[in-house]
Structure formats: C-alpha cells, structure tokens
Amino acid sequence: MKNDLAQKYGRLVVNFVNAGGTDDAVLSFLRNLQGCFSFSHDFYNSIKNRFPSAGSIAGGLSDDEKKLLDVILDKNEIVGELNDKLKLINYGIEHYDPRTRTISLTSLERSRDPGDGTTQEMEFGPGPALGGGFLQTLKLLGLSIADGPVAIKIDAIRAEIEEFLGPVAAGQLSSLIRSAHEIEEFLLTFGGQSYEKIELLAKEQREIFDFHKKIAAIQTDCSDTLRMITQGRPFHDIPALAKFLAIYNQAGPHRLVIGSGNRLLTVFPIDEHADFATQGIQAWQVALQRIVAYCLIEFLKPEKNIAHLKKCLTCSRFFLASRPKIQKYCNKQCRLKRNNSV
C-alpha cells in the first residue's frame, strides 16, 4: 500500500480485532492512535492507566473482599433475572437485602405524576392473571396493586415464586439464600462498613463488565466485516459494515492542520483531552466506536487496499500483506509451521 496513512488505519483495525481480550484490544487501540492522529506523544502513557480494565476494581481488594465481590455480583444478576420475570405480572423488585433476606416489591401498574401528585394507570405485560397463588399470597400479606414498595421476607413467598416461575427460579432463590449465608459470615468478620463498600464497588464492576461486553461486540462486528471482505463478499452483503458506515457518517468531517516537515495532518473530530480524559465509561465507548469505524472505512475507501487484507492460513489472524499476490501467512513462523504440517 502506497498510502501510509491508510495502512496505519488498517493496522489499528487489524490489531484491535486480533487482540486476545477486551483489555488487550483497547490497549492496542490506544497504542495505534498516535500513528493515525495528531494526539500528543505521551498520550498512551498518560491515558492507559485511566482505562477501566476488566480487573481494575478487584485489583486492590483482599482475597476475602474479592470473594464477597463475586457473591454480590452473582446476587445482583439473579435479582435482575427474577425481576424481569416478575414484570410479567406487573410487579418489580426494587431492592433485595441479603442481610435480612428481604425483598422490596412494588407495583408497576401505577406511576405517580411528580407534577400534581396524582396517580396514573400503567399497563405492563400480559396482566396479573398469570400470577396465581403468588398474587394471592401478596394480597394476604397486604400488598395491593396500588401499594408502593413493600418489604417481604423471601422465605414467606419462596414457595409461591417457585410455583409461578418454575424450577429455574427455585435454583435462583436457593442461590440468593446461599449468598445471604456467605454475606453473614463476612459481616461477622469485617463489619457492615466493609460490606457497604464492596456493594458500591459491585455496581461499578457491573458497569465495567457491561462496557467490556460492548467492546467485545465491536470486536466481533469488526472481525466479521474483515472475514467477509477476505472471503470476497460484496459490501452490500456485510451487515456490520453498514453499521460502521452509519457511525462514520455521523462522526462529522475531519480537518487538516499543518504539521512538522511541511506535512498536512488529518485531525479527527475527537479530542484526546475532551473525550479520553473524561472519567465516564460512556465517553470511552463512544470514542472507541467512532475511531474504529472511521479507521475501517478510511482503510476500505481506496479499493486497492482490500487486496492487502489477508487472513493467515495457519493462525487465522488478520494481517496486511506487503505482497498480496503471494503472501498467505502473517509471519515466517506461521509459514514454516504450515509447511511442516503438510
């Protein structure tokens, strides 16, 4: 490829896709930015420590605290799954306290208008008729359809929840009770303040996990796009490419500035300080997605670049071939390994 900048764009995308995990993918992405855009030379070293890696929360915790963090994360995931099922009968779990094994249930059929204090009927799901004995139990416990959150011991409605939601819910409730025992043991040793600290960290960890799932999704879409291109698919038949093109079109026009050596440098409409220095995870996701989309499309715009994109016959990693007509392997080791196996 004669276009050095397009090659750098392609290398950023290829390295991002080839990375073994989401942490490595983002670090590779950050390392390649300076070569593509006019970010400062110390950008990578200054920003990499602010990246919310998958293990950033647990890194500073003791073994007991890490164990508790895992327990709370599992507990929160189960509560979320049960909550989704209870919404079918217009109820929701507002909170679950494992220390007292208490569920705070609330009706979803009424919402309060903060403007005038009146209530307004809301419709959710297929209706309360599906609840059966569960709703009858709630009625006996004094929870009417118009009530706000009501705290109920999980043991008091365990049988009814299991009957309504089935055997999967039975196992989930057993896990919730088991987590309560583990949390009780932790409280006896470390006290309530430590538990509350880990509970807050669990919320941050969940947000980071969700963020890394989105990074993995971007990786997958990008990998699918490169794979289909190397297979000779028409661009119209590559769904993920259409998504990247839409992001590219929304990113706004780039501009040129005068750089050293009488060069005109492309400045992408993302600022390293305004976007990457922001602590919010959302800023990371937006910046990463926009730049990956931009680099992918800019690499593909010159039609001749496509011929240089290859997938190694040995390790299946993508690479940019300097001699596309004869190059089939990403490096000498893969070529020798392939020849020895034949």
Helices and strands as residue ranges (DSSP letters): H 4-18, H 22-36, H 43-47, G 48-50, G 58-60, H 63-86, G 87-89, E 91-97, E 102-107, E 110-112, E 119-121, G 128-131, H 133-140, E 150-153, H 154-165, H 167-190, H 192-230, G 235-237, H 239-250, E 255-259, G 260-262, E 263-267, I 272-276, H 281-300, G 303-308, E 309-311, E 318-320, H 332-341
